[in-house]
Amino acid sequence: MEQEITFLEYAADAVVVGAGHAGCEAALALARTGQNTALLTLNLDSIAFLPCNPSIGGTAKGHLVREIDALGGEMGIVADKTALQIRMLNVGKGAAVQSLRAQSDKNAYHREMKQVLENTPNLRIIQAEAAEILVEDNKCVGVKTTYGGVISCKAVILCTGVYLNGETITGNVVQKSGPNGFAPANHLTESLINIGFNVRRFKTGTPARLDGRTIDYSKCEIQNGDTDIYPFSFMHDNPPENKMPCYLTYTNLETHGVIMENLDRSPLYNGVIQSTGPRYCPSIETKVVRFKDKERHQIFLEPEGADTLEVYVQGMSTSMPHDVQRKMYASVAGLEKADIMRYGYAIEYDCIDTLDVLPTLEFKKVEGVYTAGQINGTSGYEEAAAQGLMAGLNASLKLRGLPPFILRRDEAYIGVLIDDLVTKGTDEPYRMMTSRAEHRICLRQDNADFRLTEKGYACGLVTEARLARYQARKAKYEELLEKMRTRLPLKEVAPFLQKYGYDQPSSGVSYADMLKRSIPLKDIMEHFDVFKEYGKDVIETAEITVRYEGYLKQGLEMIERAKKLEDKALPEDIDYDTIAGLRLEAREKLNRVRPMNLGQAGRISGVNPADVSVLMVWLATR
């Protein structure tokens, strides 16, 4: 057997393995805070690739993008620059659940992010496959590639996406592959198991891509972008131009019949796929089986880019055999003669148990090893990017000898995401949703910069230019709030209020008072000719502050109560088996998760309020 030859490929402070959305943000966070960083990718052409839906944002995901941007990340900037259209979702609902969503040009997004990485100081990109994490005395000392190249480092951030032992499945055809025909990473999992990770298999899937020329759009409903909204990035003044529409169509009983007749050929139902798939992004087979009473399901036809004819069929993810896919898609209105350019498939991949990970996203068993993105069991580009930024930033802070950066649940959706992962773990691909955030009224996408930009600046990631923009926006917001609270003479407001059915007030009324009476702000602005010098984003944040004042006050009081538990730290070396009064399940879960404070302890599945009370008494008697 030929002896393996190793050589020093590069000496770095940190190595990022994988250049998807998590890897890009991790590498940028490290390099921009002064760390000499190597970014390994299986293929330079797959950097920041959008292998599934060609979009950024969406419900709760748009919040994550705005938070990433507020902290100095890149996703929002690139999403704005490469959007084909942008929309605000849930406009008919409360401000807390409204989210931006951009239809992205997938090739432009990849090119733009690659260019950003290539032009970032302290960052070297290397096309290579990581085969082994090198560890000495329980500390990371480097990464070895399949070709024997060693990159020495003190920190490694694993952002492997769906590539670890990736297998695509269509019908009974199972192939070793990453997404979209890219090569999988078949060597690293063994090393992860050897250093102590618990590895399991998850699955996700994607629909077919159709030739746009062969779709009959006259049978579909057009979906244009919005214009009167703000962009993802706080660094941009205006939303992206809407260049291309999407279209809406529906499945029907014929579609469902094709699926039910061929269910025995579906890998999801005939035993070929054993791994766990995403609950909130089910395949069309799962939707038809689970919701038998529904006569139709929404299907969105989304362009993949300005330079391609490919159209993504959102809502029809499938791993059915190709002949079944042809019948299935052809049964949908507008797709009767559509040519399939790429068939749908499911993909299985290795991921880890995040109960083995600290809130900094550092592995508990080996110092300097961090994980971010789908390796942590999450689904979605935005969830991945958020974790990548936090893992990269925490690795950088540790390398600089500075305290970690951990966001609480009341500070950011990113805080909710990471806390859920490291406290509760996940048995299925985890997707961010507004319902997961108990403090969502305070965690809106419009105020992400107010919540996070100063924190990002303190960590060294937010630039002086971004800080100055934030300070200018905050000053405008405070100025506008002051104007909204200005009282107007009775004679000026009485006729206006009477138009909306209000009795004549006994004294002057402020603009804020009118807003609280549910009078539309645009009507106030037009009638009194006010506030027109302010941008849409500033006006929205001020309006929400006034209109939701009571709810926001309640929310802040709830946060203060929760913080009292978060402030009660639990010792790292605590042996829960020795604490009298704890139930057996609680002891097992507490020893497994090792929470940092009482607040986190109370959120662990299997730990009840009585157990938290026991811990409070134990802390008080120490």
N, C-alpha and C positions, 0 to 999 in steps of 0.2 A: 504493500500500500504506500502510495506517495506521501512523503512527509509534508504536513501543512506548513506553508511559509507565511509568516506574518511580517508586516512592516508598518512603520508609523506613517499613516496617511496624513494626519493633521493633529496639531495640539490646540485644543479649544478650552474655553471655560465651561461651555455647555453644548450639548448635542440635542437637536430636535429630530426625532425619527418620524418621518411622514410629513408631507407638505400639502395636506388638505386644509380645511378651514381652521382646524385646531392648530395644526403645525405652523401655518402662516402667522397666526396671531402670537403663538408662543415664541417663534423665532424673532419676530419684530419686537416683542416686549423685551426679550433678552438683549438683542443688539442695540436697541434704542436706549437702553439703560446702561450701556457701556460694556456689556459682556461679549467677549469674542465667541461667536456662535457658528456652529456648523449645522446646516439643515440637510438631512439625508432624504432623498426621495427615490422611489423605484424608477420614476420616469419624469424627466423635466417637463414633458408635455401633459402631465396630469396635475401640475401645481394648481391648487384652488379650483379644481374641476368640480362641475355640478353634475354628478353622475345620475341623479334622479330628477327631481323637479327643477326646471330652470327658473327659480324664483328665490328671492331673499325676503325674509319677514313673514308676516302672517300673524294670526292671533297669538298673543304672548311672545312670539318670536320677534316681532317688530320691536317690542320692549327691549329684548335682549340686544338687538342691533344698536338701538339708541344708547343703551348702557355701555356697550363695547366702545362706541364712538366717544361717549362722554369721558371714558377712562383713557382715551388716546389710542384706541385700536383702529384698525384699517377697514374692517368690513363695510361700514356705513358709507365711507368715502367711495370705495370701489363700486358698491351697489348703486349709488347715485350716478356715477359716471357711466355705468354700463346698462342702465335700465332701459327696457323697451316701453314700459309703461309703469305707472305707480298709482296705487289706490289706497284709500283709508277704509279699513274694514270696520264693521259694527258701528257705523255712524248713527244709526237709530238707537243705539244703546248708550249707557253711561260712559263718561270720559275714561273711567278706569280700564275698560275693556276694548277701547278703540286702538287699533294697531295698523301700522303701515305695512304694505306688501308691494314689492316691486317684481315685475316680470323681468327677468334678467337675460341678457345676451350671454349665453354660457361661454362662447369662445372669447368674447371681449372681456368677460370677467376674469378668465384664466390669464389672458395676455396682460391685462392691467395689473393684476396682483403679482404676476411673475416679474414685471418691470419694476414694481415697488421693491420687491425682495432683492432683485439684482442691483439696485441702486442704493441699498441701505448699508451704511458703514458698519463694520464689525460683523458682517454676515457673509458666510461662504456657503454656496449651494453645491452639493455633491450628489450626482446620480449614483446610487449604490443601495444595496439591500443590507439592512442590519441583521446580523445572525446571532449576536451574543452581547449581553450586557456584562461588562467586566466589573467584578466586585472584589474588593479587598477589605477585610475587617468590617464587613457589613456597610461599606461605603462604595458608591459608584466611582470607578476610576477610568471608565472608558467604554467605547462601543467598538465591536469588531464586525467588519462586513463579511459577506460571503466570499470575497476575494482575498481575505486575510488582512485587509487594511485596518489598522487600529487608529481610532480617534480618541486621544486621551481627553478626559474631561472630569469635572467634579459634579456635574448634574446632567441628567438625560431626561428629556420629556418625550414620552411615548405617545404618539398621535397616529396610530396605525389604521384608523378608519375601519373599513370592512375588508381589509386586505389579508389579515392574519388567517392563514389556511383557508382562504376564500374559495368557495365553491358556488358556481351558478347552477341553477336547476330550472329546466323547462321540460315539463312532462316527465319522462323517465330518463332524460339525458342529464347527467351530472358531470360537470367539468371543473377542473381546478382552475380558477380564474378570479381576478378582481373584477370590479365593475366595468362595464363597457368594453370588455375584451382586454383590459389591462392585466398584466401579470400579477399573480398573488404573491404574498410574502409567506413562504413555507418553512422558514428556518427559525424565526424568533420565538415562537410559542414555547418550544422546549426550554429555552433559556429562561423565559419568564417563570415557568413551572419550577425550574431548578433554584431560582432565587426566592421562591416562596409564594408566588401568586396563585390564587385559585382561579382556574380558567373554565369558562363555560361557552356554549354556542348560542348565538342569537341569529335571527333571520330578518331580512327586509326584502322588499321587492320593488319592481318598477314596471310601468306599462310600456306598450309599444310606442314607437315613433313613426308617424305617418308622413307621406309625401303631401305637403300642403296643396300642391297643384291638383290633387285628386280628391280633395274634400269639397263637398257641395255646401258652402257656407250660407247659401240662401235658406237652408233648412234649419239654421242655427240662430241663436240670439247673440247679437254683438255685445261685447263687454269692453267699453272704452275705459281709459284711465281717468283719474281725477286731476283737476288743475289747481283748485283753490286749497292746496294743502302744503305742508312743509316737507323738506327732504329728510332722509335718514340722518345725514351728518350735520352736526351743529356748526361745522366749518363752511357749510354752503348756505347761500341766501335763498335760493329758489329750488323748487322740486324739479326732477328731471323732465325733459320734454317727452310727451307721450308719442311714440313713433309707430307702434303697432298695436292693433286690438287683439283681444282674446275672444273666444266664442263659447257659448253654452249650448249643450244638447243633453239628451237623456238616454239612458238604457230603456228597454221596454220588455214586455212579457216574452217576446221572441228571444231577446238576449238572455233572459233568465232561463228560458227553456233550453237553449244551447248549453249553458253552464250545468244545469241540473242533469241533463242527459249524459254529460261527460264527466260527472263528478268522480267516477271511479278512475279517471285518467289524470285527476288533479293531484300533484305531489303533496298538497296540503291535506288531502283526504284519503290517500291510498298508502300512507306510511313512508313515502320517500323522504319527506321533510319531517324531522323529529324536533327541531329546535324551536325556540320561542320567538314569535313574530310580534310586530307592533300593534297594540290594541287600538290606537287612535289613527292608524293609517292602514286599515285592512285591505286585503285584495278584493277584487270584485267577486271572486268565488265566495269569500267569507261573508261579504255583505249580502249576497243573494241567499245564502244558507241561513244566516243569522236573522235577516229581516224578510221572512217569507211573505209577509203581508204587504210589503212595499211593491207597488207596480212599476216604479222607475227610480233610478238614482241619477243624480247630477253628474255630468261629464263636462269638464272644461278643456277646450282645445287651445293649447298655449304654444306660441312660436318659440323655437329654441334659440333663435338669433336672427340678426338682419342679413347674415351672409350664408344662411342655410335654408333649405326647404323643409327641414324636419319640424314636425309638430308633436308636442308631448300631449298624451291623452290622460289628463289628470282625473283620477277617480276610477280608472280601469287597470290598476296594477294587477298583474297576473303571472302565474307560472304554468298555465295550461300548455299542452303541446301546440306546436305551430298550426296544425290544421284546425284545431278548435279555436285558436286565436283568430284565424282568418274569418271563420263563421261568426264569431262573437262580435268582432269589431264591425263587420259588414251589416250586422242587424241594427246598428244604431243610426238614427236619422242624420243624414249628411255624410255618413261614412260608408255608404253602400258600395261605392266604387273606389274606396281609398286603398292606396298601395302601402303596405307595411315596409318601412325601410329598416327598422330594427324591431325585433320581437321582444315582448316582455319576458322577464325572468325573475326568479327569486335568488337571493344570495345569502349563504350562510357564512359565518365568520366567528373567530374566537374573540372573547372579551373577558374582562376580569370582574371579580366581586369587589365593589367599591367600599364594602365594610372594612377592607384592608387598607383603606386610604384615609389620610388625614384631611381636615378642612382646607389645607394648603394644596391639596391634591398630590402630596408626597406619600410614597409607599411607606407603610408603618415599619416594614421589616428591613428595608435597605435605604440608608440615607442617600439623598441626591437623586432618587428615581421618582419621577412624576408621571402621571397619566392624564390624558385629556381627550375628550371626544368619544367616538363610538367604542373605543376600547373600554370606556367606563360604562358601557351599556346604554348610552343615550342614543336618540335618533335626531337627525336634523343638523343642517349646516350651522345654524345660529347657536344652538346648544353647544356644539363642538367649538366654535370660535370663542364663545364666552369662557369655556373651560381652558382653552389654549392660552388665552390672554392671562387668566388667573394663575395657571401653572407656570407659565414663563415668567410672570412678574414675581411670583413667590420664590422661584428658583434664583432669580436675579437678586432679590432682597437678601436671601440667605447667603449667596456668594459675596454680597457686599457687607455682610455682618449686621444687617438691619432686621427689625422685627417683621414678622409675617403680615400679609395683607389679607384679612378674612372679612368678607362682607356678611353682615347679619341678614336674617330674613326680612327685617323691617327696613333695610337699606337698599335692597335691589333684588330684582328677579334672579340675578346671578347668584345672590346669596341663598335664595330659596332653592334653586337648582342644585347647588353644591351641597347644601345642608341635607336635602332629600337624599342625595346619592350616598353621602358618608354616614348618615344617621339611620336611614331606613333601608338603604340598598335598593336594588330593583331586580325583579324577576322577569322583566320584559323590557323591550326597548323603551326608554323613558323619553317622554315628550313634554316640553314646557306648556303649561296652560294657565290662564289667568286664575282659574279656580284653585290652583295650588298655593297661591299667594294670599295669606290671610290679611295682609296689610295693603292690598292692591289699590285702595283709594289713594294711598300715599305714594305708590310706586308706579305712577303713570309714565307713559313714554314722553309726554311733553316736559316733564321736570327732571329727566335723567341727568342733565348737566348740573342742576342745582344740588342733586343728591351726591354726585360722584366726581365731578371734575376737580374740585379741590383735593380730594383724596388721591386721584390719579397724579396730580401735580406733586403732592407730598412724596409719592413713590418714585418720582423722576420720569414718569412715562408721558405725562401731559406737557406739551411744549409751551413756551412763553406766548406764542401766537394764539394757541387754543385758549390758554388762561385769559388772555386779554379779551378775546371774543366772548367768553363766558361772563367775564366781569361787566362788559358793556351790555350784554343781554340782561343780566341781573339788575343793573342800574336802570335800564329802560322799564323793566317789569316793576320795580319798586316805585318808579316815577308814575307809571300808569295806575298802579294800585292807589297811590295818593290822590290822583285825579278822579278815580272812580268813587272815592269816598268823599269827594267835594259835595257839599249841600247846595242845591239850586233853590232860588226864590220860588215861593209857592205859586205865583202867577205864571211862571215858566213851565212848571211841571203838571199843574192841575188838569189842563185840557188834555194833555198827552196821556195821563193816567186814566182819565175818564173814558178814553178810546178803548181801553182794555178792561173796562168794567169796574174800575176801582173808585171808591168814594173820594171826595176831595180831602186830602190830608190836612191835619191841623197845623203842620209846620213844614218847613222845607224838606225836600227828599234828595238823597244822593243817587248817583248812577248805580251804585252798589245796591241800594235799597230796591231800585227798579229791577235789577237782575234777580234779586232774591224773590221778587214777585213773579218770576218766570216770564218777564217781558224779554223778547229776543234782543240780543246785543246789537244785531245789525239794524234793527228798528231804532234803537236808542242812538246809534252812531249816525244814522241818516237824519233823524229828526233834529238832533242837537248839533249835528256837524262836528263831532268830536272823535278823537282817538285815531284819526286816519293817518297820522304820521308814524304809527307803530306797525311793526311786522305781524303777520298772521300768527307766528309762534308765540310772540310776546303777549298778544291779545288773548290767545287761547289759555295760556297759563294763568294770566290775571283773572280772566272770566271764571275759570274753574275754582281758583282760590276764593273768589267772592261767592259764587253760586253754591259751592259745596262746603262753605265755612263750618257749618255745624258738624257735618260728617267728618271733615278733616280734623276738627278738634277732638272728636271721639276717637278717631284713628290714632292720633298722637298720644292720647291718654292710654290707649291699649298698648301702644309701643312702649311707653314708659313702664307699664306694669310688666311686660315681657322682659324688658332689659334688666329688671331687678334679678331675675333668675339667670340671665346670661352673664351677669357680673359675678355670680357665685362660682368661682373656678373649682374644678375637681382635680386633686393631685394626679400626676401622670402615673405614679407607681401604686395607686390604690388597689387593694385586693378586695373585690366585692364579696368574695366568699366569707370574709371575716366580719361582715357587717350584719349584725343581728336584725331581724325584722324584714329583710328583703326576701321576696318570693324567689323560688328556684329559677323560674323563667327569667325574672328580672336580673338575677345574678349572672346567668349565662349570657344574656344579651349585653349587659353592661361590660362584662369582661371581654366580649367579642368586639364591641364598638369602641369602648374606652372613650366616652364623651369628654369634652373639654370643660363643660360647665353644666349646671343644673338644668338650664333651658334645653340644651341638646339632649340631656338624659331623658327628659320628659317627652321628647318627640320620638324616642326609640320604640318601635313596634314591640309590644310585650312588657313595656315599663309603664305602670299606671300611676295616677296621682298619689296613691298611698306609698308607693316605692319612692317617689320624689320627696315626700314628707319624711320618710326614714332617712334619706340622704341629707336633707336639711338639718335634721336633729344631729346626725353624725358629724356634719361640718361644724355645727355650733358647739359641740362638746370637745372638739380637737384643740 
